[in-house]
Amino acid sequence: MDMPPRLTDRTALARNRARADVLFLQAASADDVHERLIEVNRTFTAPAVVTGFPEAWAEWMPSAKIVEDRETLDLEEGAHDLIIHALSLHWADDPIGQLVQCRHALKSDGLLIATLFAGQTLHELRSVLAEAEVAQTGGLSPRILPMGEVRDLGGLLQRAGLALPVADMMPLTVTYDTPIHLMRDLRAMGEGNAMDQRQRTPTGRKIFAQAMSRYVDTFVMDDGRIPATFEIATLTGWAPSESQQKPLRPGSAMTRLSDALGTDELPLDRSDD
């Protein structure tokens, strides 16, 4: 059976991450996770964090077991009441497989919070690079990861067997002096191009120069800076448990909707059927 092509060159990704020293988006994700945990209002005693930046997350969550986001996660079955898959799921060749492994590692009624770049992340850079490359070469090469939409990402939780699934998006706009500063920041974040099917030779100067010019012409702001959009999707689900709320059986309602709304209930006219 033919295997699907790999999305990620893990060697290149590890090399990119080893050079990373600008982690403000990882920090923003950590802050958002902490706020969500406060709202949950539950004490977790056996947390784990799946991450590509273990030193940073060990500092932000010192009580958690830190697990590298490899294809096979170093998680024991039923060992954790909280797992955070921290802003690395977008690099997974098999994101559902990652979520399934997390579900199996959760105790009954344990919580999973997974964050990843998605939606319109880097849509400005994506569009100008594509336009410039098509104009110069007549073709396209993989440069920026495909980004899932929130309505599709929520389905991953259900496919992984998690209960009470919720998916939402946190938009962030970061501004830079020039597109070059954005490119440098992406490398410093460890989020440079590590796609397995990427072009291995350097981008031609004409393509790069045209893309940077298009970026400024199309997206420059009133203050002369350029924006870069990042959207962090957060997926939340629970390991199934008998104690969780269940939907009622169809027809089991004890009160009519018309009574609650104070309206008259009319029969459905099927005369034209």
N, C-alpha and C positions, 0 to 999 in steps of 0.2 A: 504494500500500500504506500502510495506517495505521501511523504510528510510535507506539511506546509512549510514555506520558507521561514527561516528564523527572522524575527524582527530585530533582535539586538545582538551586537558583537560584544559579548561580555568582557572580553579582554580590553577592548577600547573603552568600554564604560568604566571599568575599574581604573584604567589609566586616567580618564577624565576626572573621576571622583577623587583620586589621590592628589590631584593638583588643586582641588577646590578649596577656596578660602573665603568665599562670599556666600553666606548661608542665610540671608535675610528672609528668603521665601520659606526655607525649612523652619526658621524661627516663627514666621507668621502662621505656618501650619501647626506648629506646636502650641502656640498661644490659642488658636482656635480649638484645638483638641482639649486643652485644659478647660476652656470655657464650657465646652459641651459636657465634660465630665462633671463640672460643678452643677449643671442643670440636671444631670441624671440623678444626682443626690444619692449616690450609693458608694459604699467603701469597697474598693477593689484590693484584694490582698495578694493576688498572683498575676501581675500584669506582664506583658511582653510587648516589645516593639520590633517590628520588621522594618529594616532601614538600610539604605546604602551609605549612611553617614553615622556609624555607630558611636563615635566619640561625642558628637554633638547631642545625640538623643540620650546617651548615657548621662550627660550633664543635665539635660532638661527633665529626664525621668529616671532619677538614680535608683529607684526601687524596682525598676523593670528589668527583665531578662532581655538583652539586646541580641537580635537575630539578624544575620545578613540576608538580604533579599535574593538568595540563590533560587534556582529552579526547584530544589528540594529544601524546604525550610527546616531548620533545626528546632522543631517544636514537638513536644511529647503530647500524645493524645489525652485530651481531657485534663490538661495540667493548668490551664489559665482561665481566670474569670474575666480578663480584659486583654484584647490584642489590638494593637494599633499598627496598621500597615501604612508606614509613614512616607508619603510623597515619593513613592518609587514604583507603584503599580503600573504606571504608564510605560515602563521599560520591560515589563514582563512579556515573554513570548506567549504565556498561557495565563492570563489574568484570572480566569475562572478557576484554574487549578490552584493558583495561589490562595484564592478565597476559600476553596474547599479545604485546603490544608489548614487554614486558620480555623474554619468551623470545627474540624475534627480535634483541634487542639484546645477548643473552648470547653469549659465545664457547662453543664446544663444551665441555661439562662445567662450564659456569659455574653459579653458585649464585644463586637468587632467594629472598629472605626478605621476605614481605609480612605486615604487621601491620595489624589493624583492630579496631574495637570490634564485638563480636558477643555471642551468647548471651544472658545475663540482664542485660546492661548497662542500668542505670537502670530495672530492672523495678519498683522501688518507686514512682518518680516516674510512670512510665507508667501504672501501675494507678490511682493516686489521681487523676491528671488525667482519665483516662477515666471513672472513677466519678462525679467531680464534674461533668464536662461533660454526661454522660448525665442525671444527676439534674436539672441546671438547664435543659438545652435539648432533651433527648431525642435528641441526635445526637453525632457525633464529628468532630473535625477533625484533620488530621495535625500532630503536635507533636514526636514523637521518631522517629528513623529506624527502619525495620524492621531487625531484627538476625538475621543468619544463625546457624545451629547448626553446630557444628564438623563434624558428620558430613556436612553438605551442602557446607561450604566446601572440604573436601578434594577434592571432585569438580571444583571450579573449576580446580584445578591440572592435572588430567588432561585436562579439556576444552581447556585452553590449550596442551596438548602438552608438558608438563613431565614429566620422569622422576622416579622415586623420591619421589613426593609424600607429605608428612607434614603433618598439621594438628593443632594442640593449642591449649589454652586456658589463659591465666593469669588467675585470678580475683583481684581486688583489691577490698577494702572500705574506703571512706573515710568517716569520721564527721564530722558537722557539728553545731554548736550548734542550728541550726534549718533547716527546708527553705529558708528565704529565703537562708541562706548557701550552700546547694548551688546554687540558681539563679544567684546572683551568680558562683559559681566556674565554672559552665558557660559563662556569657558570657565570663568572663576566660580560659577555655581556648580560645575561638574555636569552641566546639561548640554554640552556640545554634541555634535552629531556622532552618535555611536550606533547608527543603524547598520545592520549587517549588509544591506544592499547598497550602501552609500558609495559614491564615487571615491576611489582611493587617491586620485590625483588632485592637487590643489585647484580650487576654483579659479577659472581664468580671470585675469585682471579686468577685462572689459565687462564681463558679467558682474563682477563684484562692484565695480565703479558705477555701472548703470543701475544696479539694485539700490545702492546707497543714495544715488541721485533721485530715483523714483520714490524712495522712502520719504525724503525731505519734501519733495514736491507734492506728494499726496497727503502726508499726515502731519506736517509741521503745525505746531500750535501757535497761539498768538504771541507767546513769549519766546518763540524761536526754538523751543525744545521739541523733541519728538517723543511720542508715547509708545509704550510697549504693553500690550494686554496680556495678563496672566489670569487664568481662571482655575481655581483649585476646587475640584469636585470632592465632596465628602460622602462616603457610602457608610451607612450605619445599619447594622443588623444584629440579631440576637440568636444564639444557639437555641434551638427549639426546647421548650419546657412545658410540662403540664400546667404550670402555674400561670402561664401567659394567657392574656385575653384571647378568646377565639371568636370568630364571626358567628352570629346567630344563624340557625337554620332558616332557609327561606320559608315564609309563612308562619314563623313562630312569634311575630310581633303581637303584643297584647293591646296596643293602641293604634287606631287608624291615623294616618298622616293628616287626613282632612279634619279630624277632631283637634289635632295639635295646632293646625293652621287656622282653625275657625272658619272653614269653607265647606261648601256642599260637595259631596262626592257624586259624580255623574257617571253612569255606565258608558262603556266604550261603544261607539256606534260602529257596528260591523256590517251594516246594510249593503255596502259596496264590495264586500269581500267575495 
